[in-house]
Amino acid sequence: MAKLQEQAVNRILKICDRYQDEKTPLMMILSDIQNEYGYIPLEVQEIVSQQTGISVAEIYGVVTFYSFFSMTPKGKHVIGVCMGTACYVKGSQQVIDRFQEELEIKPGQTTADGLFTLDALRCIGTCGIAPAVNIDGTVYPKVSASDVPNIVNEYRGKEA
């Protein structure tokens, strides 16, 4: 979506129009765009601003505040390592470090092949099974650093 095609612009305009009668449409518009395209770059934020009259600064603030919005494309598989207190105490730092080694990326980055994005998450509410990792909505309980290579290979194998 780096250079928006007319079809993408028209789709974004339709999403904005869908919520024109809403009192506070921004979250719904951004959510629909995120679901459709996987990210919300500045160029798209400018289109939303023009359509809604909401400033680009306000839209940017919302996109960067909420962790479920992204300004860059995410990988096919999003790996979220919980860094909440319970998970951290039980070793999530070592887990995320091992994911960084295996994938050769840092949290917030996507692998060059577009297969994985690594995220450090705040508490995901799974303290009883700490440390927890969420991949594409599947929660892995009590993950240790030594589990990471097998988890990565499992997802790489799905792509073969």
MARFIMAR-434363 format. One record per residue: residue number from 0; residue in three letters; x, y, z of N, C-alpha, C, O in turn. Coordinates in pm, whole numbers, always signed. Example, Ala and Ser with C-alpha at 12.3 -4.5 7.8 and 13.67 -1.06 7.14 Angstrom:
<lodrens>
LODREN, 0, ALA, +1319, -569, +780, +1230, -450, +780, +1320, -330, +780, +1424, -332, +846
LODREN, 1, SER, +1285, -225, +708, +1367, -106, +714, +1290, +3, +787, +1341, +114, +804
</lodrens>
This chain:
<lodrens>
LODREN, 0, MET, +83, -119, +0, +0, +0, +0, +87, +125, +0, +35, +236, +18
LODREN, 1, ALA, +219, +112, -20, +308, +226, -15, +264, +335, -113, +254, +452, -75
LODREN, 2, LYS, +237, +298, -236, +179, +390, -333, +36, +344, -353, +10, +239, -413
LODREN, 3, LEU, -55, +423, -303, -194, +380, -304, -250, +379, -445, -241, +477, -519
LODREN, 4, GLN, -308, +269, -481, -375, +258, -608, -515, +316, -593, -569, +323, -483
LODREN, 5, GLU, -572, +356, -704, -705, +416, -703, -807, +327, -634, -894, +375, -561
LODREN, 6, GLN, -797, +196, -656, -889, +101, -595, -879, +105, -442, -980, +99, -373
LODREN, 7, ALA, -755, +115, -389, -737, +121, -244, -791, +252, -189, -856, +253, -84
LODREN, 8, VAL, -766, +362, -258, -818, +492, -214, -970, +487, -210, -1031, +533, -113
LODREN, 9, ASN, -1032, +432, -314, -1178, +422, -317, -1231, +336, -203, -1335, +368, -145
LODREN, 10, ARG, -1161, +229, -171, -1203, +142, -60, -1194, +216, +73, -1283, +204, +158
LODREN, 11, ILE, -1090, +293, +91, -1073, +371, +214, -1183, +476, +224, -1239, +498, +332
LODREN, 12, LEU, -1215, +541, +112, -1323, +640, +112, -1456, +576, +148, -1536, +635, +221
LODREN, 13, LYS, -1481, +456, +98, -1605, +384, +131, -1611, +350, +280, -1716, +360, +343
LODREN, 14, ILE, -1497, +310, +336, -1492, +280, +480, -1527, +406, +559, -1605, +401, +654
LODREN, 15, CYS, -1469, +519, +520, -1498, +645, +589, -1646, +682, +576, -1710, +723, +673
LODREN, 16, ASP, -1700, +666, +455, -1842, +699, +431, -1935, +613, +515, -2042, +658, +557
LODREN, 17, ARG, -1895, +489, +538, -1978, +395, +615, -2009, +451, +755, -2114, +420, +812
LODREN, 18, TYR, -1919, +531, +808, -1934, +581, +945, -1963, +731, +952, -1944, +793, +1057
LODREN, 19, GLN, -2007, +790, +841, -2027, +936, +839, -2135, +984, +936, -2131, +1100, +978
LODREN, 20, ASP, -2229, +900, +971, -2335, +940, +1063, -2302, +913, +1209, -2380, +945, +1299
LODREN, 21, GLU, -2186, +853, +1234, -2143, +825, +1371, -2089, +951, +1436, -2027, +1034, +1371
LODREN, 22, LYS, -2113, +965, +1564, -2066, +1082, +1637, -1914, +1081, +1651, -1848, +1184, +1636
LODREN, 23, THR, -1858, +962, +1681, -1713, +946, +1695, -1667, +826, +1611, -1655, +715, +1662
LODREN, 24, PRO, -1643, +848, +1482, -1618, +737, +1390, -1474, +688, +1381, -1449, +584, +1321
LODREN, 25, LEU, -1380, +761, +1438, -1239, +734, +1409, -1195, +592, +1441, -1132, +527, +1356
LODREN, 26, MET, -1225, +541, +1559, -1180, +406, +1595, -1238, +301, +1500, -1169, +206, +1463
LODREN, 27, MET, -1363, +318, +1462, -1426, +220, +1372, -1361, +226, +1234, -1335, +122, +1173
LODREN, 28, ILE, -1335, +346, +1184, -1271, +361, +1054, -1131, +299, +1056, -1097, +219, +969
LODREN, 29, LEU, -1053, +335, +1157, -916, +283, +1164, -914, +132, +1181, -830, +63, +1123
LODREN, 30, SER, -1006, +80, +1261, -1015, -64, +1281, -1045, -136, +1150, -983, -237, +1118
LODREN, 31, ASP, -1140, -84, +1073, -1174, -145, +944, -1056, -140, +848, -1030, -236, +776
LODREN, 32, ILE, -985, -27, +844, -869, -14, +756, -759, -111, +799, -699, -178, +715
LODREN, 33, GLN, -733, -118, +930, -632, -210, +982, -668, -354, +945, -582, -431, +902
LODREN, 34, ASN, -795, -391, +961, -838, -527, +928, -826, -556, +779, -792, -668, +740
LODREN, 35, GLU, -852, -458, +698, -849, -476, +552, -707, -482, +497, -676, -567, +412
LODREN, 36, TYR, -621, -393, +544, -487, -380, +485, -373, -425, +575, -262, -447, +527
LODREN, 37, GLY, -399, -438, +705, -296, -484, +796, -213, -375, +859, -136, -401, +952
LODREN, 38, TYR, -227, -252, +808, -155, -139, +865, -216, -9, +815, -297, -8, +722
LODREN, 39, ILE, -175, +103, +879, -233, +233, +848, -120, +335, +831, -87, +407, +926
LODREN, 40, PRO, -61, +342, +712, +49, +436, +691, -1, +581, +692, -121, +607, +685
LODREN, 41, LEU, +92, +674, +700, +59, +817, +706, -25, +861, +587, -116, +943, +602
LODREN, 42, GLU, +5, +809, +470, -71, +845, +350, -221, +813, +367, -306, +889, +323
LODREN, 43, VAL, -250, +701, +429, -389, +663, +455, -449, +753, +562, -565, +792, +553
LODREN, 44, GLN, -371, +786, +664, -420, +875, +769, -459, +1011, +710, -555, +1073, +755
LODREN, 45, GLU, -385, +1057, +610, -417, +1184, +544, -550, +1176, +470, -627, +1271, +471
LODREN, 46, ILE, -576, +1063, +406, -704, +1045, +336, -819, +1045, +436, -922, +1108, +414
LODREN, 47, VAL, -800, +974, +548, -903, +970, +652, -928, +1110, +705, -1042, +1148, +730
LODREN, 48, SER, -822, +1187, +723, -835, +1324, +772, -918, +1409, +676, -1007, +1483, +718
LODREN, 49, GLN, -888, +1398, +548, -962, +1475, +447, -1110, +1437, +446, -1196, +1523, +428
LODREN, 50, GLN, -1138, +1310, +464, -1276, +1263, +459, -1356, +1296, +584, -1476, +1320, +577
LODREN, 51, THR, -1289, +1297, +699, -1361, +1311, +825, -1349, +1449, +889, -1429, +1486, +975
LODREN, 52, GLY, -1250, +1525, +846, -1225, +1654, +909, -1148, +1642, +1040, -1125, +1743, +1108
LODREN, 53, ILE, -1107, +1522, +1076, -1025, +1499, +1195, -880, +1526, +1157, -835, +1482, +1051
LODREN, 54, SER, -808, +1598, +1240, -671, +1633, +1205, -582, +1510, +1193, -603, +1409, +1260
LODREN, 55, VAL, -482, +1521, +1107, -385, +1413, +1092, -314, +1389, +1225, -283, +1275, +1259
LODREN, 56, ALA, -289, +1495, +1300, -221, +1481, +1429, -304, +1394, +1524, -249, +1309, +1594
LODREN, 57, GLU, -435, +1416, +1527, -521, +1336, +1615, -525, +1190, +1569, -519, +1098, +1651
LODREN, 58, ILE, -535, +1170, +1438, -538, +1034, +1383, -407, +962, +1413, -406, +847, +1457
LODREN, 59, TYR, -297, +1031, +1389, -163, +975, +1418, -151, +939, +1565, -97, +834, +1600
LODREN, 60, GLY, -201, +1026, +1652, -197, +999, +1795, -271, +872, +1832, -224, +795, +1916
LODREN, 61, VAL, -385, +849, +1771, -464, +728, +1798, -391, +604, +1744, -380, +502, +1812
LODREN, 62, VAL, -340, +615, +1621, -272, +501, +1558, -149, +460, +1638, -121, +341, +1652
LODREN, 63, THR, -75, +557, +1689, +47, +525, +1762, +22, +490, +1909, +106, +427, +1972
LODREN, 64, PHE, -93, +530, +1963, -124, +500, +2103, -168, +356, +2122, -123, +289, +2215
LODREN, 65, TYR, -255, +307, +2035, -312, +173, +2051, -224, +71, +1981, -192, +84, +1863
LODREN, 66, SER, -185, -32, +2055, -90, -130, +2003, -146, -218, +1891, -70, -278, +1816
LODREN, 67, PHE, -279, -225, +1878, -334, -309, +1772, -333, -239, +1637, -360, -303, +1535
LODREN, 68, PHE, -303, -110, +1634, -284, -40, +1507, -136, -40, +1475, -51, -37, +1564
LODREN, 69, SER, -106, -42, +1346, +33, -41, +1303, +48, +51, +1184, -41, +61, +1100
LODREN, 70, MET, +162, +120, +1177, +190, +206, +1062, +277, +134, +959, +303, +188, +852
LODREN, 71, THR, +321, +15, +992, +402, -63, +899, +339, -201, +881, +268, -249, +969
LODREN, 72, PRO, +364, -263, +767, +305, -396, +744, +353, -496, +848, +469, -494, +889
LODREN, 73, LYS, +263, -582, +889, +297, -689, +984, +326, -816, +904, +284, -830, +789
LODREN, 74, GLY, +399, -906, +967, +428, -1034, +903, +304, -1123, +899, +202, -1093, +962
LODREN, 75, LYS, +315, -1229, +825, +204, -1324, +815, +171, -1382, +952, +54, -1406, +984
LODREN, 76, HIS, +273, -1403, +1034, +254, -1455, +1170, +307, -1350, +1269, +425, -1314, +1266
LODREN, 77, VAL, +220, -1304, +1356, +258, -1205, +1456, +282, -1277, +1589, +193, -1339, +1646
LODREN, 78, ILE, +406, -1266, +1635, +447, -1330, +1760, +449, -1223, +1869, +527, -1128, +1862
LODREN, 79, GLY, +363, -1239, +1967, +358, -1146, +2079, +405, -1214, +2206, +345, -1311, +2251
LODREN, 80, VAL, +511, -1162, +2263, +564, -1217, +2388, +516, -1127, +2502, +543, -1007, +2503
LODREN, 81, CYS, +444, -1186, +2596, +394, -1110, +2710, +512, -1069, +2797, +594, -1151, +2837
LODREN, 82, MET, +517, -938, +2827, +624, -885, +2912, +565, -831, +3042, +631, -755, +3113
LODREN, 83, GLY, +441, -871, +3073, +380, -831, +3200, +459, -887, +3317, +546, -972, +3299
LODREN, 84, THR, +428, -840, +3435, +507, -875, +3554, +522, -1025, +3575, +634, -1074, +3593
LODREN, 85, ALA, +412, -1098, +3574, +420, -1243, +3599, +505, -1313, +3494, +588, -1398, +3526
LODREN, 86, CYS, +485, -1277, +3369, +562, -1340, +3261, +710, -1300, +3270, +799, -1383, +3250
LODREN, 87, TYR, +733, -1173, +3300, +871, -1126, +3310, +946, -1199, +3421, +1060, -1243, +3402
LODREN, 88, VAL, +882, -1212, +3536, +944, -1280, +3650, +975, -1425, +3616, +1073, -1481, +3666
LODREN, 89, LYS, +893, -1486, +3531, +913, -1627, +3497, +995, -1647, +3369, +1003, -1759, +3318
LODREN, 90, GLY, +1057, -1541, +3318, +1154, -1559, +3210, +1117, -1510, +3072, +1179, -1553, +2975
LODREN, 91, SER, +1019, -1423, +3059, +980, -1379, +2925, +1090, -1298, +2855, +1094, -1294, +2732
LODREN, 92, GLN, +1178, -1233, +2932, +1288, -1159, +2869, +1379, -1256, +2792, +1421, -1226, +2681
LODREN, 93, GLN, +1408, -1372, +2852, +1491, -1471, +2783, +1419, -1526, +2661, +1481, -1557, +2559
LODREN, 94, VAL, +1287, -1539, +2670, +1206, -1589, +2557, +1212, -1491, +2441, +1238, -1530, +2328
LODREN, 95, ILE, +1187, -1363, +2469, +1189, -1265, +2360, +1330, -1249, +2304, +1347, -1227, +2184
LODREN, 96, ASP, +1432, -1259, +2390, +1570, -1254, +2341, +1597, -1368, +2243, +1662, -1349, +2141
LODREN, 97, ARG, +1545, -1486, +2274, +1567, -1602, +2187, +1492, -1586, +2055, +1543, -1623, +1949
LODREN, 98, PHE, +1369, -1530, +2060, +1297, -1501, +1935, +1377, -1402, +1851, +1384, -1415, +1728
LODREN, 99, GLN, +1438, -1302, +1916, +1519, -1205, +1842, +1636, -1273, +1773, +1668, -1242, +1658
LODREN, 100, GLU, +1700, -1366, +1842, +1812, -1440, +1783, +1766, -1525, +1665, +1826, -1523, +1558
LODREN, 101, GLU, +1658, -1600, +1686, +1608, -1692, +1583, +1563, -1618, +1458, +1588, -1662, +1345
LODREN, 102, LEU, +1495, -1505, +1478, +1433, -1433, +1366, +1521, -1321, +1313, +1496, -1268, +1205
LODREN, 103, GLU, +1625, -1284, +1389, +1717, -1177, +1353, +1643, -1044, +1335, +1672, -967, +1243
LODREN, 104, ILE, +1549, -1018, +1425, +1476, -892, +1429, +1457, -851, +1575, +1474, -931, +1666
LODREN, 105, LYS, +1421, -725, +1595, +1390, -674, +1728, +1238, -659, +1740, +1168, -659, +1639
LODREN, 106, PRO, +1188, -646, +1862, +1044, -622, +1879, +999, -501, +1797, +1065, -397, +1794
LODREN, 107, GLY, +885, -517, +1732, +832, -413, +1646, +875, -426, +1501, +830, -350, +1415
LODREN, 108, GLN, +963, -522, +1473, +1013, -541, +1337, +953, -666, +1274, +898, -753, +1341
LODREN, 109, THR, +966, -671, +1141, +917, -784, +1061, +1035, -843, +985, +1121, -770, +936
LODREN, 110, THR, +1037, -976, +975, +1146, -1042, +902, +1142, -1000, +755, +1036, -965, +702
LODREN, 111, ALA, +1258, -1005, +690, +1271, -963, +551, +1177, -1040, +458, +1130, -987, +358
LODREN, 112, ASP, +1150, -1167, +492, +1061, -1248, +407, +913, -1221, +435, +826, -1280, +370
LODREN, 113, GLY, +884, -1133, +532, +746, -1099, +563, +670, -1206, +638, +548, -1199, +651
LODREN, 114, LEU, +741, -1305, +688, +675, -1418, +754, +642, -1389, +900, +537, -1431, +949
LODREN, 115, PHE, +731, -1319, +972, +712, -1298, +1115, +726, -1151, +1155, +809, -1078, +1101
LODREN, 116, THR, +643, -1111, +1249, +659, -985, +1320, +671, -1021, +1467, +598, -1106, +1517
LODREN, 117, LEU, +763, -956, +1536, +784, -981, +1678, +738, -860, +1757, +780, -747, +1730
LODREN, 118, ASP, +652, -882, +1855, +601, -775, +1941, +622, -810, +2088, +604, -924, +2130
LODREN, 119, ALA, +660, -709, +2165, +664, -720, +2311, +531, -665, +2360, +499, -549, +2335
LODREN, 120, LEU, +454, -747, +2431, +320, -708, +2473, +316, -676, +2622, +394, -729, +2701
LODREN, 121, ARG, +224, -588, +2657, +195, -567, +2799, +118, -690, +2845, +96, -781, +2765
LODREN, 122, CYS, +79, -694, +2967, +8, -809, +3021, -107, -852, +2931, -190, -770, +2891
LODREN, 123, ILE, -112, -982, +2898, -221, -1034, +2815, -321, -1115, +2897, -409, -1181, +2842
LODREN, 124, GLY, -305, -1111, +3030, -403, -1174, +3118, -390, -1324, +3130, -488, -1393, +3159
LODREN, 125, THR, -272, -1376, +3108, -249, -1520, +3117, -145, -1551, +3224, -59, -1637, +3207
LODREN, 126, CYS, -154, -1480, +3334, -52, -1489, +3440, -34, -1631, +3494, +76, -1668, +3535
LODREN, 127, GLY, -140, -1710, +3495, -133, -1846, +3548, -53, -1941, +3462, -15, -2049, +3508
LODREN, 128, ILE, -26, -1902, +3337, +51, -1989, +3247, +178, -1918, +3198, +228, -1945, +3089
LODREN, 129, ALA, +228, -1828, +3281, +345, -1748, +3245, +471, -1833, +3234, +486, -1933, +3305
LODREN, 130, PRO, +561, -1793, +3145, +550, -1687, +3046, +471, -1734, +2923, +486, -1848, +2877
LODREN, 131, ALA, +389, -1644, +2872, +300, -1678, +2760, +341, -1606, +2633, +392, -1493, +2636
LODREN, 132, VAL, +317, -1673, +2521, +343, -1618, +2389, +214, -1635, +2308, +152, -1742, +2311
LODREN, 133, ASN, +176, -1530, +2238, +57, -1534, +2154, +101, -1524, +2008, +167, -1428, +1969
LODREN, 134, ILE, +65, -1625, +1930, +97, -1622, +1787, -33, -1638, +1710, -97, -1743, +1715
LODREN, 135, ASP, -69, -1534, +1638, -191, -1535, +1556, -314, -1576, +1636, -403, -1642, +1582
LODREN, 136, GLY, -319, -1539, +1763, -435, -1571, +1846, -423, -1701, +1923, -508, -1730, +2008
LODREN, 137, THR, -321, -1779, +1896, -297, -1903, +1972, -200, -1871, +2085, -92, -1816, +2062
LODREN, 138, VAL, -239, -1905, +2206, -155, -1876, +2323, -73, -2000, +2357, -128, -2109, +2375
LODREN, 139, TYR, +57, -1981, +2367, +149, -2087, +2408, +181, -2066, +2555, +233, -1960, +2591
LODREN, 140, PRO, +152, -2164, +2641, +175, -2147, +2784, +315, -2190, +2826, +378, -2275, +2763
LODREN, 141, LYS, +364, -2129, +2934, +488, -2168, +3000, +602, -2189, +2900, +670, -2292, +2902
LODREN, 142, VAL, +623, -2091, +2812, +725, -2101, +2709, +862, -2072, +2771, +878, -1978, +2848
LODREN, 143, SER, +958, -2154, +2735, +1096, -2129, +2777, +1178, -2092, +2654, +1135, -2117, +2541
LODREN, 144, ALA, +1292, -2033, +2675, +1379, -1994, +2563, +1413, -2114, +2475, +1426, -2101, +2354
LODREN, 145, SER, +1426, -2231, +2536, +1460, -2351, +2458, +1345, -2398, +2369, +1367, -2475, +2276
LODREN, 146, ASP, +1221, -2352, +2396, +1106, -2387, +2312, +1102, -2306, +2182, +1040, -2348, +2084
LODREN, 147, VAL, +1166, -2193, +2182, +1152, -2097, +2072, +1191, -2155, +1935, +1113, -2138, +1841
LODREN, 148, PRO, +1305, -2222, +1919, +1338, -2275, +1786, +1230, -2368, +1730, +1197, -2362, +1612
LODREN, 149, ASN, +1174, -2453, +1816, +1069, -2545, +1769, +943, -2469, +1728, +878, -2505, +1630
LODREN, 150, ILE, +908, -2365, +1803, +791, -2285, +1770, +811, -2216, +1635, +722, -2219, +1550
LODREN, 151, VAL, +926, -2156, +1616, +956, -2088, +1489, +953, -2188, +1374, +896, -2160, +1269
LODREN, 152, ASN, +1015, -2303, +1394, +1019, -2405, +1288, +879, -2458, +1255, +851, -2491, +1140
LODREN, 153, GLU, +794, -2467, +1355, +656, -2510, +1333, +587, -2417, +1232, +519, -2463, +1141
LODREN, 154, TYR, +605, -2286, +1248, +541, -2190, +1159, +612, -2183, +1023, +548, -2160, +921
LODREN, 155, ARG, +742, -2201, +1024, +814, -2205, +895, +770, -2328, +815, +757, -2322, +693
LODREN, 156, GLY, +747, -2438, +886, +702, -2562, +820, +565, -2547, +757, +537, -2611, +655
LODREN, 157, LYS, +479, -2465, +816, +346, -2441, +758, +354, -2371, +623, +262, -2379, +541
LODREN, 158, GLU, +465, -2302, +602, +482, -2225, +479, +547, -2305, +368, +546, -2264, +252
LODREN, 159, ALA, +604, -2420, +402, +677, -2501, +302, +585, -2571, +206, +631, -2641, +116
</lodrens>
